[in-house]
């Protein structure tokens, strides 16, 4: 938790530092009078913060319900067969070793090999596996995948991703409207209305700025998502063994399957999400295998 709070504070300070430089440059250039920027945009910053974090934390709070609803995952309340009993005991044991409460355990019907973890906190989470994964991998490989997902929960990745998304949402909302106000005032030549918008230039600029800034924000989110996959792979290797984790990744790499996870859930799957390059939520499988082979999970 302290690490996540530190990351949030550091990110905010970095962004605020850049914003302060921009404000100082604009004031020096005569675009704003001394202190005029804060008077004009202070309330907007508060509103942007509420909107930016509000949506992110609402999604986090509802994440388990959304995951069950969108995938049709069936929670194992009481194991009905040997496979469910083994799955339940494996997750329970790994969670205890990782120092977290046992997550809800679920199976969802899908042909591809996949699994995901979600939930609002380390001690209130859900781990789900696809029927395709259970049918296509051996037990050691499934254990490694489960260890990967348990590591996501233990690392607090869902909460950290929410904090990062909240910060970025806030500044996308805020900066797009600041840019819109400046351009709108320049187009109309009415200094007294600067920052208040209302003209066509304002609305068009805000839409374009939100699109561009949203793309830049997505690059940051995807970068973090890729880093957390390497860390979860190391966690899965530690909770089982490096060879099992490498074997599971190789199996995923050999499968030519398209994920059936909803777009909102794809980034949480062990083999999902994104397009390519900067917009991938997961590193290439071969890079993940090399990372484990390089230090044997180190």
C-alpha positions as a printed Julia matrix, in Angstrom:
298×3 Matrix{Float64}:
   0.0     0.0     0.0
   2.81    2.44    0.91
   4.5     1.75   -2.42
   1.26    2.49   -4.31
   0.68    5.7    -2.34
   4.28    6.74   -3.02
   3.79    6.08   -6.73
   0.61    8.18   -6.78
   2.28   11.07   -4.93
   5.37   10.94   -7.16
   3.25   10.89  -10.3
   1.18   13.83   -9.11
   4.27   15.85   -8.2
   5.84   15.15  -11.59
   2.72   16.22  -13.47
   2.17   19.28  -11.27
   5.81   20.28  -11.8
   5.32   20.19  -15.57
   2.0    22.07  -15.3
   3.64   24.78  -13.16
   6.35   25.24  -15.78
   3.69   25.56  -18.48
   1.74   28.11  -16.41
   4.91   30.13  -15.76
   5.72   30.17  -19.49
   2.18   31.25  -20.37
   2.25   34.03  -17.77
   5.66   35.19  -18.96
   4.35   35.21  -22.55
   1.41   37.39  -21.49
  -1.26   34.78  -22.19
  -2.35   35.03  -18.54
  -1.9    37.72  -15.93
  -0.22   36.86  -12.62
  -2.49   34.44  -10.74
  -5.18   34.6   -13.42
  -4.72   30.97  -14.43
  -5.54   29.58  -10.99
  -8.55   31.87  -10.59
  -9.9    30.78  -13.96
  -9.09   27.08  -13.78
  -8.95   26.2   -10.06
 -12.59   25.0    -9.92
 -12.06   23.06  -13.16
  -9.12   21.21  -11.59
 -11.32   20.14   -8.66
 -14.06   18.96  -11.03
 -11.56   17.13  -13.24
 -10.12   15.34  -10.19
 -13.55   14.2    -9.05
 -14.45   13.0   -12.54
 -11.07   11.42  -13.27
 -10.74    9.44  -10.06
 -14.47    8.89   -9.59
 -14.83    6.84  -12.75
 -11.68    4.83  -12.09
 -12.56    3.94   -8.52
 -16.16    3.14   -9.42
 -14.89    0.67  -12.02
 -12.52   -0.83   -9.44
 -15.28   -1.18   -6.84
 -17.5    -2.97   -9.36
 -14.68   -4.95  -11.01
 -15.55   -8.38   -9.61
 -19.24   -8.02  -10.48
 -18.42   -6.74  -13.96
 -15.97   -9.61  -14.55
 -18.5   -12.26  -13.53
 -21.26  -10.68  -15.59
 -19.25  -10.14  -18.77
 -17.52  -13.55  -18.79
 -20.26  -15.66  -17.21
 -17.73  -16.9   -14.65
 -19.15  -19.35  -12.13
 -17.72  -18.97   -8.63
 -16.76  -22.2    -6.87
 -18.58  -21.94   -3.54
 -18.31  -25.65   -2.89
 -16.2   -27.88   -5.16
 -18.38  -30.27   -7.16
 -15.65  -32.48   -8.63
 -11.96  -33.34   -8.34
 -10.84  -30.57  -10.71
 -12.67  -27.86   -8.77
 -11.39  -29.25   -5.46
  -7.8   -29.19   -6.77
  -8.26  -25.69   -8.18
  -9.71  -24.43   -4.91
  -6.91  -25.93   -2.8
  -4.18  -24.67   -5.15
  -5.43  -21.08   -5.04
  -5.96  -21.25   -1.27
  -2.41  -22.52   -0.73
  -0.8   -19.96   -3.04
  -2.79  -17.1    -1.5
  -1.61  -18.11    1.97
   2.01  -18.17    0.79
   1.56  -14.75   -0.85
   0.1   -13.32    2.38
  -3.37  -12.47    1.06
  -6.9   -13.69    1.76
  -8.12  -16.48   -0.5
  -9.74  -14.87   -3.56
 -13.05  -15.95   -4.96
 -12.27  -18.72   -7.45
 -14.23  -19.05  -10.67
 -14.29  -20.9   -13.99
 -15.62  -19.35  -17.19
 -16.49  -21.12  -20.41
 -14.11  -20.09  -23.21
 -12.07  -22.11  -25.71
  -8.8   -20.17  -25.36
  -6.22  -20.67  -22.64
  -6.62  -17.67  -20.36
  -7.06  -16.55  -16.78
  -7.48  -13.24  -15.02
  -7.52  -11.62  -11.6
  -9.46   -8.56  -10.52
 -10.98   -6.96   -7.44
 -10.88   -3.79   -5.35
  -8.16   -4.93   -2.92
  -5.64   -7.64   -2.09
  -8.09   -9.23    0.33
 -11.19   -8.84   -1.82
 -10.39  -10.3    -5.2
 -11.4   -12.8    -7.86
  -9.25  -15.27   -9.78
 -10.87  -16.95  -12.78
  -9.62  -19.49  -15.3
 -11.05  -20.53  -18.64
 -12.22  -24.04  -19.41
  -9.8   -23.97  -22.35
  -6.86  -23.44  -19.99
  -7.93  -26.3   -17.72
  -8.33  -28.65  -20.7
  -5.13  -27.67  -22.54
  -2.47  -27.3   -19.82
  -1.1   -29.84  -17.39
  -1.4   -29.26  -13.66
   2.05  -27.76  -13.2
   1.37  -25.2   -15.94
  -2.06  -24.34  -14.54
  -0.45  -23.89  -11.1
   2.05  -21.46  -12.62
  -0.75  -19.48  -14.28
  -2.63  -19.35  -10.99
   0.57  -18.2    -9.27
   0.86  -15.44  -11.89
  -2.67  -14.26  -11.11
  -2.19  -14.52   -7.35
   0.94  -12.38   -7.77
  -1.12   -9.71   -9.54
  -3.42   -9.61   -6.51
  -0.58   -9.68   -3.96
   1.25   -6.89   -5.83
  -1.88   -4.71   -5.74
  -1.72   -4.27   -9.5
  -5.43   -3.54   -9.92
  -5.33   -0.71   -7.35
  -2.09    0.73   -8.73
  -3.46    0.7   -12.27
  -6.59    2.47  -11.0
  -4.52    5.18   -9.31
  -2.46    5.75  -12.46
  -5.59    5.8   -14.61
  -7.24    8.26  -12.21
  -4.29   10.67  -12.35
  -4.14   10.5   -16.13
  -7.92   10.87  -16.52
  -7.79   13.97  -14.34
  -5.15   15.68  -16.43
  -6.72   14.67  -19.74
 -10.01   16.25  -18.65
  -8.29   19.31  -17.2
  -5.69   20.04  -19.87
  -8.06   19.48  -22.79
 -10.38   22.16  -21.41
  -7.51   24.53  -20.67
  -6.28   24.16  -24.24
  -9.82   24.59  -25.51
 -10.29   27.78  -23.51
  -7.02   29.3   -24.71
  -7.66   28.55  -28.38
 -11.29   29.62  -28.17
 -10.3    32.96  -26.63
  -7.58   33.45  -29.26
 -10.03   32.74  -32.08
 -12.63   35.16  -30.7
 -10.16   37.73  -29.4
 -12.08   38.2   -26.13
  -9.63   38.16  -23.28
 -12.37   38.45  -20.71
 -13.83   35.12  -21.74
 -10.57   33.23  -21.73
 -10.95   29.81  -20.13
 -14.73   29.88  -20.06
 -15.34   28.33  -23.45
 -18.69   28.44  -25.12
 -17.57   29.01  -28.72
 -17.29   26.38  -31.44
 -13.51   26.63  -31.23
 -13.69   25.54  -27.6
 -15.77   22.43  -28.18
 -13.84   21.27  -31.25
 -10.48   21.86  -29.53
 -11.57   20.03  -26.38
 -12.64   16.97  -28.4
  -9.39   16.9   -30.37
  -7.26   17.51  -27.28
  -9.06   14.77  -25.33
  -8.41   12.35  -28.19
  -4.7    13.2   -28.45
  -4.08   13.37  -24.7
  -6.13   10.2   -24.2
  -3.86    8.35  -26.64
  -0.76    9.6   -24.81
  -2.3     8.58  -21.48
  -3.05    5.1   -22.88
   0.61    4.67  -23.8
   1.55    5.28  -20.16
  -1.1     2.85  -18.89
  -0.03    0.16  -21.36
   3.62    0.67  -20.38
   2.77    0.0   -16.74
   0.61   -2.96  -17.72
   3.52   -4.56  -19.56
   5.87   -4.04  -16.59
   3.41   -5.66  -14.19
   3.24   -8.77  -16.41
   6.98   -9.36  -16.03
   6.63   -8.97  -12.27
   3.65  -11.35  -12.11
   5.57  -13.91  -14.19
   8.36  -13.79  -11.61
   5.77  -14.21   -8.88
   4.23  -17.2   -10.62
   7.69  -18.75  -10.97
   8.38  -18.17   -7.28
   5.08  -19.67   -6.13
   5.63  -22.75   -8.33
   8.93  -22.97  -10.23
  10.52  -21.16  -13.18
  10.27  -24.15  -15.53
   6.51  -24.46  -14.95
   6.0   -20.75  -15.61
   8.14  -20.91  -18.75
   6.23  -23.99  -19.88
   2.89  -22.24  -19.4
   4.1   -19.23  -21.38
   5.38  -21.44  -24.18
   2.03  -23.16  -24.33
   0.33  -19.77  -24.61
   2.77  -18.71  -27.3
   2.07  -21.81  -29.38
  -1.68  -21.34  -29.26
  -3.14  -19.39  -32.16
  -6.24  -18.25  -30.31
  -8.09  -14.97  -30.18
  -9.1   -13.9   -26.69
 -12.81  -13.89  -26.01
 -12.42  -11.69  -22.94
 -14.36   -8.4   -23.21
 -12.21   -5.41  -24.16
 -12.5    -3.99  -20.64
 -11.09   -7.25  -19.23
  -8.47   -8.11  -21.87
  -5.61   -6.34  -20.08
  -6.24   -8.51  -16.99
  -5.87  -11.82  -18.83
  -2.56  -13.68  -18.78
  -2.4   -13.53  -22.57
  -4.44  -10.63  -23.72
  -5.01   -7.12  -24.6
  -3.76   -4.32  -26.76
  -2.69   -4.12  -30.37
   1.06   -3.81  -30.89
   4.09   -1.83  -29.83
   3.28    0.95  -27.37
  -0.37   -0.13  -27.28
   0.19   -3.68  -26.06
  -1.05   -4.44  -22.55
   1.19   -7.56  -22.47
   4.8    -7.99  -23.58
   5.46  -10.53  -26.35
   5.51  -14.07  -24.97
   9.11  -14.58  -26.15
  10.23  -11.5   -24.15
   8.53  -12.85  -21.03
  10.22  -16.23  -21.46
  13.63  -14.6   -21.97
  13.12  -12.51  -18.82
  12.5   -15.66  -16.78
  15.33  -17.6   -18.42
  17.75  -14.72  -17.92
  17.56  -14.81  -14.14
  15.49  -17.92  -13.5
  12.7   -15.69  -12.14
  15.19  -13.15  -10.84
